[in-house]
Each structure stands twice: as structure tokens, then as C-alpha cells.
Amino acid sequence: MDDREHVKISKSLLKTRPIYVHQREHIDGHFLTCYIALALIRLLELRLGGEYTTERIVEALRAVTCCHLSENTYLFNYADEVTDAINKAFGTDIGRKYMRLQDIRSSLASTKKNRG
């Protein structure tokens, strides 16, 4: 599969079309968002060592949900091998079922520190 086919598949998976905007600024904003999403999925593929297809990564990320249970507790009710690989690659720990807001913030902060 050449790169152009791969990009077409990604655009389809990311649902960049149809667009329901008509003003030039909104069209530009939509395509910028699509471009950023495409760049992020490519970076994710690279960080995961090419082990998972674009389709598999997008499928896993779409399945991830978080429910607010109480003032300080959240339920992350989906995890699989892809989300586990993402956690490992980025030093996060979203795979736990229940997390306190403080734990979520700490995980995100440590991810930011690990980037540099």
C-alpha cells in the first residue's frame, strides 16, 4: 500500500468528511483539525513501533470512555492491548478502572515532564 492509500484510509477512519461548514474560516479550521488529527495518529503509530494499524488505534481510542462517578472519582471502563501500549509509550496509567481526579492530573503532568 503506498502512502496516498494509507492517508485515504486514515481520512476515512478519522471521519473528516462530509463537512457542513461554508465560511472560509470554518473550512480552514475544519481542515486544520483534520490535519492535526492525521499528524497525531501518525505520531502514535511511530511511538507504538508500527505494531498496530491506524484502524486498530482509532478503534481503541474511540472505545475509551470515562464516566464521572462522584465528586473525585472517575471510571475508565475500557482498556485493551492498544491502550496498554499507549500507556506504556507515554508513561500514563489510564488503564486502571477507577481513578481520582488527583491521579489523573498527576498522570498527565508526568507525561508532560517525560516529553522533554
MMTF fields as JSON, N, C-alpha, C and O atoms, coordinates in Angstrom:
{
  "mmtfVersion": "1.0.0",
  "mmtfProducer": "UNKNOWN",
  "numBonds": 463,
  "numAtoms": 464,
  "numGroups": 116,
  "numChains": 1,
  "numModels": 1,
  "chainsPerModel": [1],
  "groupsPerChain": [116],
  "chainIdList": ["A"],
  "bondAtomList": [4, 2, 8, 6, 12, 10, 16, 14, 20, 18, 24, 22, 28, 26, 32, 30, 36, 34, 40, 38, 44, 42, 48, 46, 52, 50, 56, 54, 60, 58, 64, 62, 68, 66, 72, 70, 76, 74, 80, 78, 84, 82, 88, 86, 92, 90, 96, 94, 100, 98, 104, 102, 108, 106, 112, 110, 116, 114, 120, 118, 124, 122, 128, 126, 132, 130, 136, 134, 140, 138, 144, 142, 148, 146, 152, 150, 156, 154, 160, 158, 164, 162, 168, 166, 172, 170, 176, 174, 180, 178, 184, 182, 188, 186, 192, 190, 196, 194, 200, 198, 204, 202, 208, 206, 212, 210, 216, 214, 220, 218, 224, 222, 228, 226, 232, 230, 236, 234, 240, 238, 244, 242, 248, 246, 252, 250, 256, 254, 260, 258, 264, 262, 268, 266, 272, 270, 276, 274, 280, 278, 284, 282, 288, 286, 292, 290, 296, 294, 300, 298, 304, 302, 308, 306, 312, 310, 316, 314, 320, 318, 324, 322, 328, 326, 332, 330, 336, 334, 340, 338, 344, 342, 348, 346, 352, 350, 356, 354, 360, 358, 364, 362, 368, 366, 372, 370, 376, 374, 380, 378, 384, 382, 388, 386, 392, 390, 396, 394, 400, 398, 404, 402, 408, 406, 412, 410, 416, 414, 420, 418, 424, 422, 428, 426, 432, 430, 436, 434, 440, 438, 444, 442, 448, 446, 452, 450, 456, 454, 460, 458],
  "bondOrderList": [1, 1, 1, 1, 1, 1, 1, 1, 1, 1, 1, 1, 1, 1, 1, 1, 1, 1, 1, 1, 1, 1, 1, 1, 1, 1, 1, 1, 1, 1, 1, 1, 1, 1, 1, 1, 1, 1, 1, 1, 1, 1, 1, 1, 1, 1, 1, 1, 1, 1, 1, 1, 1, 1, 1, 1, 1, 1, 1, 1, 1, 1, 1, 1, 1, 1, 1, 1, 1, 1, 1, 1, 1, 1, 1, 1, 1, 1, 1, 1, 1, 1, 1, 1, 1, 1, 1, 1, 1, 1, 1, 1, 1, 1, 1, 1, 1, 1, 1, 1, 1, 1, 1, 1, 1, 1, 1, 1, 1, 1, 1, 1, 1, 1, 1],
  "groupList": [{"groupName": "MET", "atomNameList": ["N", "CA", "C", "O"], "elementList": ["N", "C", "C", "O"], "formalChargeList": [0, 0, 0, 0], "bondAtomList": [1, 0, 2, 1, 3, 2], "bondOrderList": [1, 1, 2], "singleLetterCode": "M", "chemCompType": "L-PEPTIDE LINKING"}, {"groupName": "ASP", "atomNameList": ["N", "CA", "C", "O"], "elementList": ["N", "C", "C", "O"], "formalChargeList": [0, 0, 0, 0], "bondAtomList": [1, 0, 2, 1, 3, 2], "bondOrderList": [1, 1, 2], "singleLetterCode": "D", "chemCompType": "L-PEPTIDE LINKING"}, {"groupName": "ARG", "atomNameList": ["N", "CA", "C", "O"], "elementList": ["N", "C", "C", "O"], "formalChargeList": [0, 0, 0, 0], "bondAtomList": [1, 0, 2, 1, 3, 2], "bondOrderList": [1, 1, 2], "singleLetterCode": "R", "chemCompType": "L-PEPTIDE LINKING"}, {"groupName": "GLU", "atomNameList": ["N", "CA", "C", "O"], "elementList": ["N", "C", "C", "O"], "formalChargeList": [0, 0, 0, 0], "bondAtomList": [1, 0, 2, 1, 3, 2], "bondOrderList": [1, 1, 2], "singleLetterCode": "E", "chemCompType": "L-PEPTIDE LINKING"}, {"groupName": "HIS", "atomNameList": ["N", "CA", "C", "O"], "elementList": ["N", "C", "C", "O"], "formalChargeList": [0, 0, 0, 0], "bondAtomList": [1, 0, 2, 1, 3, 2], "bondOrderList": [1, 1, 2], "singleLetterCode": "H", "chemCompType": "L-PEPTIDE LINKING"}, {"groupName": "VAL", "atomNameList": ["N", "CA", "C", "O"], "elementList": ["N", "C", "C", "O"], "formalChargeList": [0, 0, 0, 0], "bondAtomList": [1, 0, 2, 1, 3, 2], "bondOrderList": [1, 1, 2], "singleLetterCode": "V", "chemCompType": "L-PEPTIDE LINKING"}, {"groupName": "LYS", "atomNameList": ["N", "CA", "C", "O"], "elementList": ["N", "C", "C", "O"], "formalChargeList": [0, 0, 0, 0], "bondAtomList": [1, 0, 2, 1, 3, 2], "bondOrderList": [1, 1, 2], "singleLetterCode": "K", "chemCompType": "L-PEPTIDE LINKING"}, {"groupName": "ILE", "atomNameList": ["N", "CA", "C", "O"], "elementList": ["N", "C", "C", "O"], "formalChargeList": [0, 0, 0, 0], "bondAtomList": [1, 0, 2, 1, 3, 2], "bondOrderList": [1, 1, 2], "singleLetterCode": "I", "chemCompType": "L-PEPTIDE LINKING"}, {"groupName": "SER", "atomNameList": ["N", "CA", "C", "O"], "elementList": ["N", "C", "C", "O"], "formalChargeList": [0, 0, 0, 0], "bondAtomList": [1, 0, 2, 1, 3, 2], "bondOrderList": [1, 1, 2], "singleLetterCode": "S", "chemCompType": "L-PEPTIDE LINKING"}, {"groupName": "LEU", "atomNameList": ["N", "CA", "C", "O"], "elementList": ["N", "C", "C", "O"], "formalChargeList": [0, 0, 0, 0], "bondAtomList": [1, 0, 2, 1, 3, 2], "bondOrderList": [1, 1, 2], "singleLetterCode": "L", "chemCompType": "L-PEPTIDE LINKING"}, {"groupName": "THR", "atomNameList": ["N", "CA", "C", "O"], "elementList": ["N", "C", "C", "O"], "formalChargeList": [0, 0, 0, 0], "bondAtomList": [1, 0, 2, 1, 3, 2], "bondOrderList": [1, 1, 2], "singleLetterCode": "T", "chemCompType": "L-PEPTIDE LINKING"}, {"groupName": "PRO", "atomNameList": ["N", "CA", "C", "O"], "elementList": ["N", "C", "C", "O"], "formalChargeList": [0, 0, 0, 0], "bondAtomList": [1, 0, 2, 1, 3, 2], "bondOrderList": [1, 1, 2], "singleLetterCode": "P", "chemCompType": "L-PEPTIDE LINKING"}, {"groupName": "TYR", "atomNameList": ["N", "CA", "C", "O"], "elementList": ["N", "C", "C", "O"], "formalChargeList": [0, 0, 0, 0], "bondAtomList": [1, 0, 2, 1, 3, 2], "bondOrderList": [1, 1, 2], "singleLetterCode": "Y", "chemCompType": "L-PEPTIDE LINKING"}, {"groupName": "GLN", "atomNameList": ["N", "CA", "C", "O"], "elementList": ["N", "C", "C", "O"], "formalChargeList": [0, 0, 0, 0], "bondAtomList": [1, 0, 2, 1, 3, 2], "bondOrderList": [1, 1, 2], "singleLetterCode": "Q", "chemCompType": "L-PEPTIDE LINKING"}, {"groupName": "GLY", "atomNameList": ["N", "CA", "C", "O"], "elementList": ["N", "C", "C", "O"], "formalChargeList": [0, 0, 0, 0], "bondAtomList": [1, 0, 2, 1, 3, 2], "bondOrderList": [1, 1, 2], "singleLetterCode": "G", "chemCompType": "PEPTIDE LINKING"}, {"groupName": "PHE", "atomNameList": ["N", "CA", "C", "O"], "elementList": ["N", "C", "C", "O"], "formalChargeList": [0, 0, 0, 0], "bondAtomList": [1, 0, 2, 1, 3, 2], "bondOrderList": [1, 1, 2], "singleLetterCode": "F", "chemCompType": "L-PEPTIDE LINKING"}, {"groupName": "CYS", "atomNameList": ["N", "CA", "C", "O"], "elementList": ["N", "C", "C", "O"], "formalChargeList": [0, 0, 0, 0], "bondAtomList": [1, 0, 2, 1, 3, 2], "bondOrderList": [1, 1, 2], "singleLetterCode": "C", "chemCompType": "L-PEPTIDE LINKING"}, {"groupName": "ALA", "atomNameList": ["N", "CA", "C", "O"], "elementList": ["N", "C", "C", "O"], "formalChargeList": [0, 0, 0, 0], "bondAtomList": [1, 0, 2, 1, 3, 2], "bondOrderList": [1, 1, 2], "singleLetterCode": "A", "chemCompType": "L-PEPTIDE LINKING"}, {"groupName": "ASN", "atomNameList": ["N", "CA", "C", "O"], "elementList": ["N", "C", "C", "O"], "formalChargeList": [0, 0, 0, 0], "bondAtomList": [1, 0, 2, 1, 3, 2], "bondOrderList": [1, 1, 2], "singleLetterCode": "N", "chemCompType": "L-PEPTIDE LINKING"}],
  "groupTypeList": [0, 1, 1, 2, 3, 4, 5, 6, 7, 8, 6, 8, 9, 9, 6, 10, 2, 11, 7, 12, 5, 4, 13, 2, 3, 4, 7, 1, 14, 4, 15, 9, 10, 16, 12, 7, 17, 9, 17, 9, 7, 2, 9, 9, 3, 9, 2, 9, 14, 14, 3, 12, 10, 10, 3, 2, 7, 5, 3, 17, 9, 2, 17, 5, 10, 16, 16, 4, 9, 8, 3, 18, 10, 12, 9, 15, 18, 12, 17, 1, 3, 5, 10, 1, 17, 7, 18, 6, 17, 15, 14, 10, 1, 7, 14, 2, 6, 12, 0, 2, 9, 13, 1, 7, 2, 8, 8, 9, 17, 8, 10, 6, 6, 18, 2, 14],
  "groupIdList": [1, 2, 3, 4, 5, 6, 7, 8, 9, 10, 11, 12, 13, 14, 15, 16, 17, 18, 19, 20, 21, 22, 23, 24, 25, 26, 27, 28, 29, 30, 31, 32, 33, 34, 35, 36, 37, 38, 39, 40, 41, 42, 43, 44, 45, 46, 47, 48, 49, 50, 51, 52, 53, 54, 55, 56, 57, 58, 59, 60, 61, 62, 63, 64, 65, 66, 67, 68, 69, 70, 71, 72, 73, 74, 75, 76, 77, 78, 79, 80, 81, 82, 83, 84, 85, 86, 87, 88, 89, 90, 91, 92, 93, 94, 95, 96, 97, 98, 99, 100, 101, 102, 103, 104, 105, 106, 107, 108, 109, 110, 111, 112, 113, 114, 115, 116],
  "secStructList": [7, 7, 2, 2, 2, 2, 2, 2, 2, 2, 2, 2, 2, 6, 6, 7, 7, 1, 7, 7, 7, 7, 1, 2, 2, 2, 2, 2, 2, 2, 2, 2, 2, 2, 2, 2, 2, 2, 2, 2, 2, 2, 2, 2, 2, 2, 2, 6, 6, 6, 7, 1, 7, 2, 2, 2, 2, 2, 2, 2, 2, 2, 2, 7, 7, 3, 3, 3, 3, 3, 6, 6, 3, 3, 3, 3, 7, 7, 7, 7, 2, 2, 2, 2, 2, 2, 2, 2, 2, 2, 6, 7, 7, 6, 6, 1, 1, 3, 3, 3, 2, 2, 2, 2, 2, 2, 2, 2, 2, 2, 2, 2, 2, 2, 2, 7],
  "xCoordList": [0.851, 0.0, 0.896, 1.768, 0.696, 1.528, 0.986, -0.105, 1.769, 1.409, 0.079, -0.664, -0.242, -1.515, -2.698, -3.675, -2.63, -3.723, -3.835, -4.935, -2.689, -2.676, -3.34, -4.101, -3.056, -3.669, -5.166, -5.93, -5.614, -7.046, -7.746, -8.832, -7.138, -7.723, -7.823, -8.849, -6.778, -6.786, -7.859, -8.559, -7.994, -9.032, -10.407, -11.256, -10.626, -11.902, -12.124, -13.21, -11.106, -11.22, -11.445, -12.171, -10.822, -10.953, -12.229, -12.521, -12.988, -14.279, -14.15, -14.838, -13.252, -13.038, -14.073, -14.142, -14.87, -15.911, -17.207, -17.14, -18.343, -18.59, -18.427, -18.473, -18.242, -18.152, -19.385, -19.865, -19.874, -21.082, -20.761, -21.475, -19.682, -19.31, -19.205, -18.89, -19.463, -19.48, -18.58, -18.109, -18.343, -17.495, -16.027, -15.632, -15.25, -13.836, -13.091, -12.319, -13.316, -12.646, -13.003, -12.142, -14.256, -14.705, -14.142, -13.774, -14.075, -13.492, -12.013, -11.528, -11.301, -9.879, -9.697, -8.802, -10.552, -10.479, -10.732, -10.052, -11.703, -12.016, -10.827, -10.433, -10.265, -9.142, -7.889, -7.096, -7.689, -6.566, -6.743, -5.795, -7.96, -8.253, -8.002, -7.424, -8.433, -8.214, -6.723, -6.26, -5.985, -4.55, -3.849, -2.98, -4.221, -3.63, -3.967, -3.106, -5.21, -5.602, -4.775, -4.33, -4.568, -3.765, -2.319, -1.716, -1.766, -0.391, -0.279, 0.689, -1.27, -1.239, -1.327, -0.63, -2.175, -2.291, -0.996, -0.591, -0.339, 0.952, 2.013, 2.812, 2.015, 2.957, 2.685, 3.613, 1.417, 1.058, 1.565, 2.13, 1.359, 1.848, 3.353, 3.841, 4.085, 5.541, 5.928, 6.795, 5.287, 5.611, 5.297, 5.928, 4.315, 3.952, 4.751, 4.475, 5.734, 6.636, 6.005, 6.508, 4.915, 4.258, 3.571, 3.202, 3.396, 2.799, 1.3, 0.757, 0.631, -0.816, -1.161, -0.498, -2.188, -2.647, -3.363, -3.788, -3.485, -4.229, -5.647, -6.164, -6.258, -7.634, -7.747, -8.689, -6.8, -6.84, -6.645, -7.301, -5.75, -5.511, -6.758, -7.196, -7.323, -8.518, -9.675, -10.408, -9.838, -10.896, -10.741, -11.723, -9.529, -9.283, -9.546, -10.176, -9.069, -9.258, -10.723, -11.166, -11.47, -12.91, -13.661, -14.692, -13.139, -13.806, -13.533, -14.284, -12.468, -12.107, -13.148, -13.438, -13.688, -14.637, -14.312, -13.638, -14.798, -14.589, -15.897, -16.49, -16.342, -17.581, -17.272, -16.47, -17.901, -17.763, -18.693, -19.915, -18.116, -18.929, -19.31, -20.453, -18.348, -18.607, -17.713, -17.007, -17.75, -17.004, -15.543, -14.981, -14.93, -13.499, -13.143, -11.964, -14.105, -13.819, -14.356, -15.484, -13.519, -13.867, -13.661, -12.758, -14.494, -14.404, -13.953, -14.64, -12.803, -12.342, -12.735, -12.177, -13.692, -14.287, -13.898, -14.642, -12.745, -12.275, -10.754, -10.106, -10.207, -8.762, -8.541, -9.287, -7.526, -7.13, -5.627, -4.947, -5.103, -3.66, -3.154, -2.02, -3.97, -3.554, -3.483, -2.496, -4.503, -4.47, -3.345, -2.726, -3.081, -1.95, -0.628, 0.26, -0.492, 0.724, 0.873, 1.982, -0.233, -0.194, 0.225, 1.061, -0.354, 0.046, 1.538, 2.211, 2.051, 3.477, 4.333, 5.342, 3.938, 4.715, 4.766, 5.763, 3.686, 3.608, 3.715, 3.614, 3.915, 4.071, 2.805, 2.86, 1.661, 0.387, -0.134, 0.432, -1.2, -1.782, -3.3, -3.955, -3.847, -5.296, -5.994, -7.224, -5.23, -5.816, -6.511, -7.281, -6.252, -6.931, -8.416, -8.818, -9.219, -10.671, -11.141, -11.868, -10.74, -11.187, -9.988, -8.914, -10.182, -9.109, -9.68, -10.781, -8.889, -9.256, -8.772, -7.825, -9.414, -9.042, -7.565, -6.871, -7.09, -5.681, -4.761, -3.716, -5.14, -4.329, -4.301, -3.267, -5.431, -5.494, -4.585, -3.813, -4.678, -3.835, -2.348, -1.522, -2.011, -0.61, -0.095, 1.038, -0.927, -0.541, -0.286, 0.706, -1.161, -0.989, 0.246, 0.974, 0.479, 1.647, 2.945, 3.907, 2.973, 4.194, 4.433, 5.58, 3.37, 3.507, 4.151, 5.028, 3.715, 4.288, 5.773, 6.573, 6.144, 7.546, 8.403, 9.557, 7.837, 8.581, 8.822, 9.66, 8.101, 8.265, 9.628, 10.252, 10.089, 11.277, 12.55, 13.608],
  "yCoordList": [-1.174, 0.0, 1.236, 1.361, 2.147, 3.339, 4.37, 4.209, 5.432, 6.431, 7.101, 7.397, 7.351, 8.018, 7.158, 7.678, 5.854, 4.979, 4.976, 4.975, 4.973, 4.955, 6.217, 6.144, 7.364, 8.618, 8.581, 9.023, 8.061, 7.98, 7.129, 7.477, 6.028, 5.176, 5.953, 5.892, 6.679, 7.451, 8.53, 8.727, 9.226, 10.259, 9.645, 10.221, 8.495, 7.817, 7.432, 7.64, 6.876, 6.472, 7.66, 7.561, 8.772, 9.951, 10.729, 11.717, 10.281, 10.889, 12.386, 13.199, 12.731, 14.139, 14.676, 15.888, 13.819, 14.245, 13.564, 12.507, 14.046, 15.323, 16.472, 16.277, 17.642, 18.825, 19.68, 19.796, 20.261, 21.08, 22.519, 23.136, 23.034, 24.418, 25.127, 24.501, 26.412, 27.141, 28.376, 28.81, 28.937, 30.114, 29.697, 28.666, 30.475, 30.162, 29.859, 28.902, 30.663, 30.457, 29.1, 28.419, 28.705, 27.431, 26.259, 25.236, 26.402, 25.363, 25.197, 24.077, 26.321, 26.269, 25.605, 24.779, 25.974, 25.381, 23.886, 23.127, 23.459, 22.036, 21.261, 20.232, 21.756, 21.044, 21.097, 20.155, 22.167, 22.202, 21.134, 20.435, 21.017, 19.983, 18.591, 17.735, 18.369, 17.07, 16.787, 15.668, 17.811, 17.655, 17.325, 16.454, 18.01, 17.736, 16.316, 15.616, 15.882, 14.511, 13.498, 12.498, 13.745, 12.846, 12.812, 11.743, 13.977, 14.035, 13.281, 12.555, 13.455, 12.766, 11.255, 10.52, 10.782, 9.333, 8.766, 7.66, 9.523, 9.073, 9.025, 8.091, 10.031, 10.028, 8.861, 8.227, 8.591, 7.444, 6.14, 5.291, 5.994, 4.795, 4.641, 3.544, 5.742, 5.692, 5.336, 4.49, 5.978, 5.707, 4.268, 3.707, 3.676, 2.287, 1.311, 0.111, 1.824, 0.961, 0.297, -0.721, 0.852, 0.264, -1.056, -1.788, -1.364, -2.644, -2.72, -3.808, -1.556, -1.53, -0.684, 0.313, -1.087, -0.325, 0.938, 1.053, 1.874, 3.098, 2.743, 3.286, 1.838, 1.442, 0.897, 1.23, 0.067, -0.54, 0.507, 0.451, 1.456, 2.522, 3.386, 3.661, 3.808, 4.652, 3.916, 4.497, 2.645, 1.827, 1.788, 1.95, 1.575, 1.51, 2.859, 2.918, 3.944, 5.27, 5.676, 6.35, 5.274, 5.589, 4.831, 5.291, 3.677, 2.861, 3.354, 3.033, 4.128, 4.615, 5.635, 6.612, 5.383, 6.324, 6.518, 5.698, 7.601, 7.929, 8.471, 9.38, 7.916, 8.372, 9.007, 8.483, 10.116, 10.788, 10.095, 10.139, 9.462, 8.707, 9.524, 9.491, 10.251, 11.074, 12.3, 12.499, 13.108, 14.362, 14.169, 15.024, 13.092, 12.924, 11.595, 11.243, 10.862, 9.539, 9.394, 9.783, 8.825, 8.606, 7.14, 6.49, 6.629, 5.245, 5.226, 5.75, 4.626, 4.378, 2.946, 2.008, 2.777, 1.448, 0.739, -0.112, 1.077, 0.329, 0.315, 1.339, -0.843, -0.992, -2.223, -3.198, -2.176, -3.335, -3.265, -2.426, -4.125, -4.156, -2.853, -2.451, -2.193, -0.93, 0.167, 0.9, 0.293, 1.318, 1.03, 1.958, -0.237, -0.594, -0.166, 0.328, -0.354, 0.053, 1.57, 2.087, 2.278, 3.749, 4.2, 5.093, 3.587, 3.911, 3.704, 4.543, 2.603, 2.294, 3.3, 3.778, 3.622, 4.528, 5.949, 6.651, 6.371, 7.748, 7.875, 8.98, 6.768, 6.821, 7.206, 7.812, 6.855, 7.148, 5.887, 4.805, 6.04, 4.897, 5.009, 4.913, 5.211, 5.363, 4.006, 3.946, 2.922, 1.592, 1.156, 0.196, 1.849, 1.481, 1.756, 2.674, 0.995, 1.167, 2.447, 3.232, 2.67, 3.838, 4.749, 4.286, 6.031, 6.984, 8.225, 8.682, 8.748, 10.023, 11.142, 10.959, 12.281, 13.424, 13.765, 14.079, 13.706, 13.996, 13.019, 13.425, 11.74, 10.745, 11.021, 10.852, 11.442, 11.771, 12.959, 12.943, 13.984, 15.175, 14.812, 15.289, 13.989, 13.583, 12.812, 13.01, 11.937, 11.151, 12.05, 11.87, 13.008, 13.944, 14.826, 15.1, 15.267, 16.102, 15.335, 15.878, 14.081, 13.293, 13.013, 12.907, 12.896, 12.71, 13.935, 13.813, 15.127, 16.367, 16.468, 16.912, 16.065, 16.11, 15.139, 15.436, 13.971, 12.939, 13.292, 12.668, 14.285, 14.678, 15.302, 15.057, 16.094, 16.898, 16.229, 16.836],
  "zCoordList": [0.0, 0.0, 0.0, 0.86, -0.947, -0.966, 0.025, 0.573, 0.245, 1.253, 0.976, 1.911, -0.301, -0.607, -0.188, 0.351, -0.423, 0.0, 1.511, 2.063, 2.178, 3.633, 4.189, 5.154, 3.589, 4.022, 3.786, 4.645, 2.636, 2.366, 3.403, 3.866, 3.767, 4.801, 6.106, 6.783, 6.466, 7.705, 7.681, 8.674, 6.564, 6.48, 6.678, 7.358, 6.095, 6.251, 7.709, 8.251, 8.337, 9.735, 10.659, 11.649, 10.33, 11.179, 10.898, 11.571, 9.902, 9.548, 9.293, 9.909, 8.37, 8.054, 7.086, 6.877, 6.496, 5.556, 5.915, 6.542, 5.593, 4.928, 5.912, 7.127, 5.387, 6.238, 5.989, 4.862, 7.038, 6.952, 7.349, 8.14, 6.789, 7.036, 5.692, 4.679, 5.68, 4.427, 4.44, 3.388, 5.61, 5.686, 5.585, 6.13, 4.91, 4.669, 5.977, 6.038, 7.014, 8.304, 8.893, 9.449, 8.777, 9.335, 8.537, 9.113, 7.234, 6.383, 6.734, 6.896, 6.85, 7.216, 8.58, 8.765, 9.529, 10.866, 10.84, 11.53, 10.052, 9.937, 9.376, 9.925, 8.291, 7.692, 8.549, 8.526, 9.302, 10.241, 11.313, 11.669, 11.82, 12.816, 12.246, 12.916, 11.017, 10.366, 10.18, 10.402, 9.773, 9.565, 10.884, 10.925, 11.948, 13.26, 13.704, 14.237, 13.49, 13.849, 13.07, 13.633, 11.795, 10.975, 11.464, 11.552, 11.779, 12.294, 13.621, 13.847, 14.493, 15.79, 15.632, 16.332, 14.722, 14.546, 13.983, 14.342, 13.095, 12.557, 13.659, 13.718, 14.526, 15.646, 16.595, 17.097, 16.832, 17.666, 17.042, 17.731, 15.741, 15.056, 15.243, 15.517, 15.093, 15.26, 16.688, 16.905, 17.666, 19.073, 19.466, 20.362, 18.788, 19.083, 18.222, 18.217, 17.502, 16.743, 15.533, 15.057, 15.029, 13.866, 14.163, 13.244, 15.436, 15.834, 15.538, 15.347, 15.501, 15.302, 14.087, 13.8, 13.389, 12.221, 12.68, 13.83, 11.76, 12.04, 12.474, 13.45, 11.748, 12.059, 13.479, 14.198, 13.883, 15.219, 16.312, 17.352, 16.081, 17.063, 17.217, 18.333, 16.098, 16.138, 16.803, 17.604, 16.474, 17.084, 18.598, 19.323, 19.082, 20.527, 21.189, 22.245, 20.576, 21.172, 21.199, 22.129, 20.19, 20.185, 21.277, 21.768, 21.648, 22.666, 24.089, 25.01, 24.27, 25.604, 26.065, 25.374, 27.23, 27.819, 29.289, 29.913, 29.815, 31.22, 31.762, 31.181, 32.869, 33.499, 34.845, 35.618, 35.117, 36.402, 37.398, 37.248, 38.405, 39.369, 40.589, 41.044, 41.108, 42.279, 42.193, 41.204, 43.222, 43.201, 42.8, 42.116, 43.201, 42.986, 42.315, 42.263, 41.811, 41.265, 39.85, 39.549, 38.991, 37.59, 37.249, 37.776, 36.373, 35.929, 34.473, 33.596, 34.222, 32.862, 32.554, 33.122, 31.661, 31.512, 30.221, 29.735, 29.665, 28.504, 28.494, 28.708, 28.245, 28.064, 27.206, 27.298, 26.382, 25.592, 25.352, 25.944, 24.502, 24.281, 23.662, 23.922, 22.855, 22.24, 23.293, 23.35, 24.123, 25.165, 26.159, 26.68, 26.422, 27.294, 26.665, 27.361, 25.344, 24.636, 24.647, 24.787, 24.499, 24.551, 25.938, 26.078, 26.969, 28.342, 28.54, 29.139, 28.045, 28.196, 27.426, 27.944, 26.196, 25.352, 25.91, 25.743, 26.575, 27.052, 28.567, 29.101, 29.262, 30.706, 31.439, 32.509, 30.865, 31.516, 32.198, 32.046, 32.938, 33.642, 33.622, 34.66, 32.443, 32.315, 32.303, 32.315, 32.278, 32.223, 33.496, 33.484, 34.596, 35.833, 35.709, 34.992, 36.379, 36.281, 36.962, 36.354, 38.211, 38.961, 39.215, 39.597, 39.0, 39.262, 39.932, 39.625, 40.858, 41.471, 40.554, 39.789, 40.631, 39.807, 39.996, 39.028, 41.219, 41.513, 40.769, 40.26, 40.702, 39.991, 38.488, 37.842, 37.936, 36.51, 36.223, 35.264, 37.055, 36.863, 37.004, 36.226, 37.971, 38.167, 36.969, 36.532, 36.442, 35.266, 34.069, 33.363, 33.833, 32.728, 32.923, 31.969, 34.156, 34.431, 34.213, 33.671, 34.633, 34.44, 32.951, 32.515, 32.188, 30.74, 30.116, 29.26, 30.545, 30.028, 30.382, 29.559, 31.587, 32.02, 31.217, 30.908, 30.878, 30.154, 28.698, 28.047, 28.17, 26.766, 26.53, 25.498, 27.46, 27.233, 27.477, 27.309]
}
